[in-house]
């Protein structure tokens, strides 16, 4: 039931409208061009977020890429098991 409410909210919310609406998460540039996108974001990640760390160290760009790759695999598998409109 909550999924239907969320989908309706997305349809009603003008901020959610765009060419990407109705596409799966796996179709986002972050996942279709993961390595290229991450390469472009790495310096911003390292410089921009490093100042926000109070304790410990910022995870390495390689470890973040590994997590993003695992997330991509999960999203693809989920989308294959739950085609759009079948939720």
Steps between C-alpha positions, in 0.01 A plus 500: 500500500780743585661440161179608324485812719862581419443450128192726512697763691773487235240540224337796677825672598612731216859488627501129415412557134763472232628287216632248752157444656386143459851367441662249732776601736733270306455735202648799684838626376650411838441134417517492118834684510610416853877492456503822292262681736698393807829603340350847442366520857804362684688828549183674624438208735853511638519878544137584575423230754837480671425820691179346637674205667538557874662170591656223302586512135304552182449164327722457198355579156560135410289376791219741408513375139477142628187590700349680200568195280329275755208744517476499120489119495229500767288759315529310171402172666210669681373665183516169315297327772254792534433656160362854505130525548493159671583624855 
